[in-house]
Amino acid sequence: MLIALAGWVVGRLADWLAFGLGGLDSYLKPWVLTGGLGGVDEGAQGNWLGNPHPIPHIHNWVSGNSPSHGLARDSEPNPRNPRPTKPNPPQPQSQPPQQPTSGLEEITNNPVGLGYTGPPTTALAGYYCINNIQPQSYSIQLNAQLSNGYWIQDVWAMQPSGFTGFGVNVWVPGTCTTEGNGIVCNTNLASAYGIPYYGATCAWLVIAIKSGTAYFGYSLDGVNVNWYYSYPVGNVTIITGNNGVPMTNIVIGGPGANQYSINLTSANVVLALYYWNGTTWLPAPPSIGGVGGGTAEYVSNAWLYWSNGIAVVSWPQPINQTPPVPAPGFTP
């Protein structure tokens, strides 16, 4: 952790049927993502059952070395019960209620992780360390809402299609319509990219905004960053989200590629979130409730224990302690 025009949806579905994972070879360069985690699909838009607001989701990535359409926002119907959100256009930020610095919560049918409630920033670093997770078909997403309405993702994923690695999705504002008592907006997938990588069980996901460009990277040692993709986004900052709903977060969810959920049978995963204050990294003020804003992938069941910006996701038993996670040793 969307409503789009019917014609647009039909068009995208036609694209999927036409290209598919097998038919993408003639359309994409080698190692290009199309279809989300494991193969990023083109930016599909649609509705969640019971949710009138569009939210992006991850598609499949296929092998490639050039950007294509990739990680996506939660937009298509799926069976979970999401919290309604309005991902774009950006609204004046209203600060969420003060969150407790520690606690334990059982998460059901939602993404699980830490939402960002800190000040506008130009860089985020999200840490994950997988001690255990079953089944091994999931995604770990660092999601960021930008002040111009863009919504971007830096993701580590293991997908049933066979793709394992890092991937990016860039979502841009689409059209808005008035429905019922609110405004419903969709987003369009502007770019997606992925690189296969195996064995990154502990790593930092990093997003940095510099001179109008968003840079996406990962660090395996907390000191050196591999910046593997960039995309122009303009003079923007990373913000919490809209109407107090954290659209910026680090979360665990399903693997994407039209598989929204993961039904954990066992898990022990550490998460942490830091933001750049201009001179140093600081632990991000946490938001626990509502961290699913923005993404369609979710877990069916998990325990979340958090303390001072660090969280442990576990199942079937809760783990009521967090290990220390030193601040990143790199600069954005």
Order of alpha helices (4+ residues) and beta strands (2+ residues): alpha-beta-beta-beta-beta-beta-beta-beta-beta-beta-beta-beta-beta-beta-beta-beta-beta-beta-beta-beta-beta-beta
